[in-house]
Amino acid sequence: DQQVKQNSPSLSVQEGRISILNCDYTNSMFDYFLWYKKYPAEGPTFLISISSIKDKNEDGRFTVFLNKSAKHLSLHIVPSQPGDSAVYFCAAREGTNAGKSTFGDGTTLTVKP
Amino acid sequence: EAGVAQSPRYKIIEKRQSVAFWCNPISGHATLYWYQQILGQGPKLLIQFQNNGVVDDSQLPKDRFSAERLKGVDSTLKIQPAKLEDSAVYLCASSLRLTSYEQYFGPGTRLTVT
């Protein structure tokens, strides 16, 4: 039973346009969500996060939206740049063990020049 | 600040052989994690240490996998004997403390079992 799902394995957008990556979860005990970015042959790097008490968090070109009732979050990248091409993982945490992350399977984003 | 170091970067072994991976976390980070990432999937937590104690090893296949962090700094993950389905990237990550949300990942070790 996969508790964090990223239903789109891949996404392709044009440079300068918006990229929207989606993530759904089933465990209502999750109270903190993170997005990681991964380049080939490197480990994931933290990108942005959001607590369940918020519905939006913004950091430069990256914004994460959380819809708790729908158990859905999304990552918006505006404007998209070729350097954003990577695999993006959604991860979720439970408050009882803040250190334990459950990851989705990732979405490969390709930004075309 | 140096990142999380892992070695080796690549390893090819035959099934039933044993293999060990090493991880050195960021200096001062008390919490260390080992993840298994199978191709096309997200990282799956195998074991979590707080200093030299195990916090969570519920998803570690203990009949063949073992891990230790004896001095609360670097860590070793071992597989013995390896199976074909163990082919994956093994990622080590660390965080400042148990309650830290952000983790810092190493580059991983790609294991191929033939």
Interface residues (C-beta under 8 A of the other chain):
Chain A: V4 Q6 P9 Y32 L34 Y36 A41 E42 G43 P44 T45 F46 S49 F89 A91 R93 N97 A98 G99 K100 S101 T102 F103 G104 D105 G106
Chain B: V4 T31 Y33 G40 Q41 G42 P43 K44 L45 Q48 Q50 V55 D56 L91 A93 S95 L98 T99 S100 Y101 E102 Q103 Y104 F105 G106 P107 G108
